[in-house]
């Protein structure tokens, strides 16, 4: 099998460390300028430098998203920003705008340029043009089929790397170029401020009956008719590799460390199985992906037309709830946990760990930070101690099953 990169998202340092711990070969993050998650997922320059050091110490890579569409003033400042990112240790920048690509190449010619999926590259001629401009990688448009990807690969230079999304949320617009948020709220998706109105619930109102709303579907919650399915390529990731993709990208810079850890872990195990020829428990890995919050899964456009929207397609689903993060290993077979959601004494805990899959144990001997026995850990971000198997270590995640 060719050298395949697993590329995971990071919206903050905790997510970055989770991605690295659970097997990402590279992590992508946004900085303080021109990234499309401007609201809450931008790293400071100091944290980008720290991220690069931590990634490089493990032999991994850090890519920085600079994929918003810049105005004249920002183009003027982009050269200095590119040099600063290079000095911080970034291995590449992810850029969508033609002028931005040229500005980065002029200012920091040694800094690798990856062409963002926002550039909607879906043919070999465009990919060749980006390569001729100095790009080392193209993140292909999500609208491409496996057959189209294979043809593009055959007709582009071997030195051009190809990257494609394999998991996570999909935008309802062509390569993410959506104007709904800008129209409804004045916040532009193409400037990193999307309010995600495609996820909102909509209803019909007849002109002569103001205030009387009719659901588009027979569902008392209304409908999310613009909301797309989530992408899940676990079952056919080998076919994506065979088509010529060498970097498999997970969406989710706005997601939690638990999401990053769980999804990265599942795809890492899948890829390791493919590389070694060792069978993996696909059903167990599917269950892992169902344990994070998601909309109904689909295979995207890899096999042709996206499957049609169905009832509840926009509703969020998940089998498990993020309970906490292991922060320390304690004497006597115990761990310290930073709580995210309630843990009740005696309930079954599931562990998310790069060392083991499917580990379950009861929440036993819960104590608070003062060492007092409690019936439930209930204060978010507080520290609690509990009994746990010796295999668990700091950075592992805990979850509880919803409805269990």
C-alpha positions in Angstrom: 0.0 0.0 0.0 1.3 3.5 -0.8 2.3 5.8 2.1 -1.1 7.1 3.2 -1.5 10.1 5.5 -4.3 10.3 8.0 -5.1 14.0 8.5 -7.1 15.1 11.5 -8.7 18.5 12.6 -7.8 20.6 15.6 -9.8 23.6 16.8 -7.6 24.0 20.0 -4.6 22.5 21.7 -6.6 19.8 23.4 -7.9 18.6 20.0 -4.5 18.8 18.5 -3.0 16.6 21.3 -5.9 14.1 20.9 -5.3 13.9 17.2 -1.7 13.2 17.7 -2.2 10.7 20.5 -4.8 8.7 18.6 -2.8 8.3 15.4 -3.0 11.3 13.1 0.0 11.6 10.7 -0.8 15.3 10.3 -3.1 17.8 11.9 -4.6 20.9 10.3 -5.5 24.0 12.3 -6.4 27.7 11.7 -4.3 30.6 12.7 -5.2 34.2 13.5 -5.7 35.2 9.9 -7.9 34.1 6.9 -9.1 30.7 8.2 -12.7 29.5 7.7 -13.5 28.8 11.4 -12.8 32.3 12.5 -15.4 32.3 15.3 -13.8 30.0 17.8 -11.2 27.7 16.3 -8.2 30.0 15.5 -4.8 29.3 17.1 -2.5 32.1 18.2 0.9 32.3 16.6 2.4 31.1 19.9 0.1 28.0 19.9 0.8 27.3 16.3 4.5 27.2 17.1 3.9 25.0 20.1 1.7 22.7 17.9 4.4 22.4 15.3 7.0 21.5 17.9 4.7 18.9 19.5 3.8 17.4 16.1 7.4 17.3 14.8 8.7 15.7 18.1 6.4 12.8 17.1 7.4 12.8 13.5 4.1 14.3 12.4 3.1 17.4 10.5 1.1 20.6 11.0 -0.8 22.3 8.2 -2.4 25.8 8.7 -5.6 26.8 6.9 -5.4 30.2 5.2 -8.4 29.4 3.0 -10.7 32.3 3.4 -11.0 34.6 0.4 -8.9 37.7 1.1 -9.6 41.3 0.3 -7.0 43.8 -1.0 -5.8 44.8 2.5 -5.4 41.1 3.5 -3.5 40.2 0.3 -1.0 43.0 1.2 -0.5 41.4 4.7 -0.4 37.8 3.5 3.3 37.8 2.7 4.3 38.7 6.2 1.8 36.1 7.6 3.2 33.3 5.4 6.8 34.1 6.6 5.6 34.0 10.2 3.9 30.7 9.7 7.1 29.3 8.1 9.1 30.6 11.1 6.5 29.0 13.5 7.2 25.6 11.9 4.1 25.0 9.8 4.7 22.3 7.2 2.2 23.7 4.7 -0.6 26.2 4.3 -4.0 25.4 2.9 -5.0 28.1 0.5 -8.1 28.6 -1.8 -7.6 32.0 -3.5 -5.4 32.3 -6.6 -3.9 35.6 -5.4 -3.2 34.2 -2.0 -1.4 31.2 -3.6 0.8 33.6 -5.6 1.4 35.8 -2.5 2.5 32.9 -0.4 4.8 31.5 -3.1 6.5 34.9 -3.5 6.9 35.5 0.2 7.8 32.0 1.5 8.9 29.9 -1.5 9.9 27.0 0.8 6.6 26.8 2.5 4.4 24.0 0.9 1.1 25.1 -0.5 -2.0 22.9 -0.4 -5.0 24.0 -2.5 -8.1 24.0 -0.4 -11.3 22.2 -1.3 -12.8 25.7 -1.3 -11.1 26.1 -4.7 -13.4 23.3 -6.0 -10.8 21.5 -8.1 -12.6 18.7 -9.8 -10.6 18.2 -13.1 -7.1 17.3 -14.1 -6.5 20.6 -16.0 -7.1 22.7 -12.9 -5.0 20.4 -10.8 -2.1 20.7 -13.3 -2.5 24.5 -13.3 -2.2 24.6 -9.5 0.9 22.4 -9.7 2.4 24.7 -12.2 1.8 27.6 -9.8 3.9 25.7 -7.2 1.2 23.8 -5.2 2.4 20.5 -3.9 -1.1 19.2 -3.0 -4.7 19.6 -4.1 -7.6 18.9 -1.8 -10.1 17.7 -4.3 -13.7 18.9 -4.5 -16.1 16.6 -2.6 -18.3 16.3 -5.7 -15.9 13.9 -7.5 -16.5 10.2 -8.0 -13.9 7.5 -7.5 -13.7 7.1 -11.3 -13.2 10.8 -11.8 -10.5 10.9 -9.1 -8.6 8.0 -10.8 -8.7 9.8 -14.1 -7.4 13.0 -12.6 -4.6 11.0 -10.9 -3.6 9.4 -14.2 -3.5 12.8 -15.9 -1.5 14.8 -13.3 2.1 14.9 -12.4 3.1 12.2 -9.8 4.7 14.9 -7.7 1.3 16.4 -7.0 -0.3 14.9 -3.9 -4.1 14.4 -3.8 -6.1 14.8 -0.6 -9.8 14.0 -0.1 -12.3 14.1 2.8 -13.3 10.7 4.2 -15.4 11.7 7.2 -17.5 14.4 8.8 -19.9 17.2 8.0 -20.6 18.2 4.4 -21.7 21.6 3.3 -24.9 21.7 1.2 -23.2 24.1 -1.3 -20.8 23.4 -4.1 -17.4 23.0 -2.4 -18.6 25.1 0.5 -19.2 28.3 -1.5 -22.5 29.2 0.2 -24.2 32.6 0.5 -27.1 31.7 2.8 -25.4 32.7 6.0 -24.3 36.1 4.5 -27.8 36.7 3.1 -29.7 35.8 6.3 -27.4 37.1 9.0 -24.7 39.2 7.4 -22.0 36.6 8.3 -20.2 35.1 5.4 -19.2 31.5 5.2 -16.5 32.5 2.8 -15.0 34.8 5.4 -15.0 32.2 8.2 -18.2 33.3 10.0 -20.9 30.8 8.8 -23.9 30.6 11.1 -24.8 27.2 9.5 -28.4 28.2 8.5 -28.6 25.0 6.4 -28.8 23.1 9.8 -31.8 25.2 11.0 -35.3 23.7 11.1 -37.7 25.1 8.4 -41.5 25.1 8.0 -44.0 26.3 5.4 -46.3 29.3 6.1 -49.3 30.1 3.8 -49.8 33.8 3.0 -53.3 34.1 4.3 -52.5 32.3 7.5 -49.7 34.3 9.1 -48.2 32.7 12.1 -49.5 29.2 11.2 -46.6 27.0 10.3 -46.8 23.7 8.5 -44.0 21.1 8.7 -42.7 20.1 5.3 -42.6 16.5 6.5 -44.9 14.8 8.9 -42.7 15.4 11.9 -43.6 17.7 14.8 -40.0 19.0 14.9 -40.2 20.6 11.5 -37.6 19.7 8.9 -34.0 20.5 8.1 -34.4 20.3 4.3 -31.1 22.0 3.5 -29.0 20.0 5.9 -26.7 17.4 4.3 -25.8 14.0 5.5 -22.4 13.4 7.2 -19.7 11.7 5.2 -18.5 8.2 6.3 -16.0 6.3 4.1 -14.8 3.7 6.6 -16.1 0.8 4.6 -14.5 1.8 1.3 -11.4 3.8 2.3 -9.3 1.2 0.4 -11.1 2.1 -2.8 -10.3 5.8 -2.2 -6.7 4.9 -1.8 -6.8 2.8 -5.0 -8.1 5.8 -6.9 -4.9 7.7 -6.1 -5.6 9.6 -2.9 -2.7 9.7 -0.5 -4.1 12.0 2.3 -7.4 11.1 4.0 -8.9 14.1 5.7 -11.3 14.1 8.6 -13.6 17.2 8.9 -14.2 18.8 12.3 -12.2 21.8 13.5 -15.3 22.9 15.5 -15.7 19.4 17.1 -14.7 18.2 20.6 -11.5 16.4 21.5 -13.7 13.3 22.1 -14.9 13.5 18.4 -11.3 14.0 17.2 -10.0 11.1 19.3 -12.8 8.7 18.4 -12.9 9.2 14.7 -9.1 9.4 14.3 -8.8 6.2 16.3 -11.3 4.3 14.1 -9.6 5.4 10.8 -6.1 4.7 12.2 -7.1 1.2 13.0 -8.7 0.7 9.6 -5.5 2.0 7.8 -3.2 0.0 10.0 -5.2 -3.1 9.1 -5.0 -2.4 5.4 -1.2 -1.8 5.6 -0.5 -4.9 7.6 -3.0 -7.2 5.9 -4.5 -8.0 9.3 -8.3 -8.2 9.4 -10.0 -5.6 11.5 -13.4 -5.7 13.2 -15.2 -3.3 10.8 -18.4 -3.6 12.8 -16.6 -2.4 15.9 -15.1 0.5 14.1 -18.6 1.4 12.7 -19.9 1.4 16.2 -17.1 3.8 17.2 -18.2 6.3 14.6 -21.8 6.0 15.7 -20.6 6.9 19.2 -20.0 10.5 18.2 -22.6 13.2 17.4 -23.4 13.0 13.7 -26.2 13.3 11.1 -27.2 10.2 9.2 -24.1 8.9 7.4 -23.7 8.7 3.6 -21.0 7.9 1.1 -20.9 11.3 -0.5 -20.5 11.5 -4.2 -17.8 8.8 -4.4 -20.2 6.4 -6.2 -22.2 8.9 -8.1 -25.2 11.0 -7.1 -25.7 11.7 -3.4 -28.5 9.7 -2.0 -31.7 11.7 -1.6 -32.6 13.5 1.6 -34.7 11.4 3.8 -36.8 12.0 6.9 -34.6 13.0 9.9 -31.6 13.2 7.6 -30.6 16.5 9.3 -31.2 15.3 12.9 -28.1 14.7 15.0 -27.6 11.1 16.2 -25.2 9.6 18.7 -25.0 6.4 20.7 -22.7 7.7 23.5 -22.1 10.8 25.6 -18.6 12.2 26.2 -18.0 11.7 30.0 -14.5 12.9 30.6 -10.8 12.9 30.0 -8.2 10.8 31.9 -5.7 13.4 33.3 -3.6 11.2 35.7 -2.9 7.6 36.6 -3.1 7.2 40.4 -1.8 4.5 42.8 -4.1 1.6 43.7 -5.6 1.1 40.2 -7.3 4.5 40.0 -7.5 7.3 37.6 -8.2 11.1 37.8 -10.8 12.3 35.3 -11.7 15.9 34.2 -15.4 15.6 33.9 -17.4 16.7 30.8 -20.8 15.0 31.5 -22.3 13.2 34.5 -21.0 9.8 35.6 -23.1 7.9 38.1 -21.6 5.4 40.5 -22.1 1.8 39.1 -22.9 2.7 35.5 -20.9 1.2 32.7 -18.0 3.3 31.3 -16.5 2.8 27.9 -13.0 3.8 27.2 -11.6 5.4 24.0 -7.9 4.6 24.0 -5.3 4.0 21.3 -4.2 1.0 23.3 -7.4 -1.0 23.3 -10.8 -1.1 21.6 -14.1 -2.0 23.3 -12.9 -1.7 26.9 -15.8 -1.4 29.4 -15.8 -1.2 33.2 -18.1 0.0 36.0 -17.8 3.4 37.6 -16.6 2.3 41.0 -15.4 4.2 44.1 -16.1 7.7 42.8 -14.5 10.4 44.9 -14.4 14.2 44.4 -11.3 16.4 44.6 -11.4 16.4 48.4 -11.4 12.6 48.4 -15.1 12.4 49.5 -17.2 9.5 48.2 -19.9 10.6 45.8 -22.9 8.9 44.2 -22.3 10.8 40.9 -19.6 13.0 39.3 -21.7 16.0 38.3 -19.6 19.2 38.1 -18.3 19.8 34.6 -14.5 20.4 34.3 -14.1 19.3 38.0 -11.7 16.5 38.9 -13.0 13.1 40.1 -11.1 9.9 40.9 -12.4 6.4 40.2 -11.2 2.8 39.8 -10.1 1.8 36.3 -8.2 -0.8 34.4 -4.4 -0.4 34.4 -4.3 0.0 30.6 -5.8 3.5 30.7 -3.5 6.5 30.8 -3.6 10.3 30.6 -5.2 11.5 27.3 -7.7 8.6 27.1 -11.4 9.5 26.8 -14.4 8.1 28.7 -17.9 7.9 27.6 -21.3 6.5 28.7 -23.9 5.0 26.5 -27.0 7.0 25.9 -30.1 5.2 27.2 -27.9 2.7 29.0 
